[in-house]
Amino acid sequence: METKMYLNLAVKDLNKSVKFFNELGFSTNPKFTNEKGACIVIGENIFIMLLVKEFYQTFTDKQICDSHTTSEALISISLESREEVNEMVEKAVKAGGTDYKREQDYGWMYQKTFLDPDGHHWEVFYMDESQIPDQM
């Protein structure tokens, strides 16, 4: 069996969050979607589980952070080109997200950042591994 990655995120409004990620071009897996959560397909083996806060809370005794004011994680997605990076951030803003930080251009890596409607921090980047400096 191949290893799969499921990132679970607490969300306030499930329908709004699903719509946001669908507008970025990611599909929803209906097999793992109901009124408590939705499975967003990021890649062949990478998924986001959007869980309404009440349901998310059943998996942990810890307090759920307010991701608008507290950093819980930096979620990064690699894309095929600088243009795709720019397009994804444009789609995110159009769908209700926030363009969060100025672009970073390291020559070999190009990165932009957005926040989804629940304040989760997403970094999208293009990296040309053949251009990574020998000394990092």
C-alpha positions in Angstrom: 0.0 0.0 0.0 1.3 3.4 -0.9 1.7 6.1 1.8 -0.9 8.8 1.6 -0.9 12.2 3.3 -4.0 13.6 4.9 -3.8 17.1 6.3 -6.7 17.8 8.7 -7.8 21.5 9.0 -10.5 22.9 11.2 -13.0 25.1 9.3 -15.8 27.4 10.3 -18.0 27.1 7.2 -17.5 23.8 5.4 -19.4 24.8 2.2 -17.4 28.0 1.9 -14.1 26.2 2.4 -15.0 23.4 -0.1 -16.0 26.1 -2.7 -12.7 27.9 -2.1 -10.5 24.9 -2.8 -12.7 23.8 -5.8 -12.2 27.3 -7.2 -8.4 26.8 -6.9 -8.8 23.7 -9.2 -8.8 20.9 -6.6 -11.6 18.3 -6.6 -13.6 16.9 -3.8 -13.7 13.2 -3.1 -17.4 12.5 -2.4 -16.6 9.2 -0.8 -15.1 11.0 2.2 -17.4 14.0 2.3 -20.5 14.7 4.4 -21.9 17.5 6.6 -19.0 17.1 9.1 -16.1 17.2 6.7 -14.9 17.1 3.1 -11.9 15.5 1.4 -10.1 17.8 -1.0 -7.7 16.0 -3.5 -4.4 17.9 -3.8 -2.5 15.2 -5.6 -2.5 11.4 -6.2 -1.6 10.7 -2.6 -2.2 14.1 -0.9 -5.5 15.2 0.6 -6.9 17.9 2.8 -9.6 16.9 5.2 -11.7 20.0 5.9 -13.4 19.3 9.2 -16.0 21.5 10.9 -14.6 22.7 14.2 -17.0 20.7 16.3 -16.0 17.5 14.5 -12.3 18.4 14.5 -12.4 18.8 18.2 -13.5 15.2 18.7 -9.9 14.1 17.5 -8.0 16.2 20.1 -8.2 17.4 23.7 -6.2 20.5 22.7 -7.7 23.8 22.0 -8.2 24.6 18.4 -6.2 27.7 17.5 -7.6 30.8 15.8 -5.6 30.5 12.5 -6.3 34.2 11.8 -4.1 35.2 14.7 -2.0 32.1 15.4 0.3 30.1 13.1 -0.5 26.4 13.3 1.4 25.3 10.2 2.9 26.5 7.0 1.4 24.4 4.2 3.4 24.4 1.0 2.6 23.2 -2.5 5.0 23.0 -5.4 3.8 23.9 -8.8 5.3 23.5 -12.3 6.1 27.2 -13.1 6.2 30.7 -11.8 3.1 31.4 -13.9 1.2 28.6 -12.1 2.3 30.1 -8.7 0.9 33.5 -9.7 -2.3 32.0 -11.1 -3.0 30.0 -7.9 -2.6 33.1 -5.7 -4.9 35.1 -8.1 -7.5 32.3 -7.9 -7.2 32.2 -4.1 -7.8 35.9 -3.8 -10.7 35.8 -6.2 -12.2 32.9 -4.3 -12.1 34.7 -0.9 -8.5 34.2 0.3 -5.9 36.8 1.1 -2.7 37.6 -0.7 -0.6 37.4 2.5 3.1 38.2 1.8 5.2 39.7 -0.9 6.6 37.3 -3.4 10.0 35.8 -2.7 12.4 35.2 -5.7 15.6 33.3 -4.9 16.4 32.7 -8.5 16.2 29.0 -8.2 12.9 29.2 -6.2 9.9 31.5 -6.6 7.3 31.7 -3.8 4.0 33.5 -3.0 1.8 33.1 0.0 -2.0 33.3 0.6 -4.3 32.7 3.5 -7.5 30.6 2.9 -10.8 31.9 4.3 -10.1 30.3 7.7 -6.7 31.9 7.9 -4.6 28.8 7.2 -1.2 29.8 5.7 -0.4 28.4 2.2 2.9 28.8 0.4 2.9 28.0 -3.3 6.2 27.8 -5.0 8.1 26.8 -8.1 11.6 25.3 -7.7 14.2 24.6 -10.3 16.3 22.0 -8.4 19.0 22.1 -11.1 19.7 25.7 -10.0 19.9 25.2 -6.2 23.2 26.7 -5.0 25.8 24.2 -3.7 25.9 25.9 -0.3 22.5 26.3 1.3 
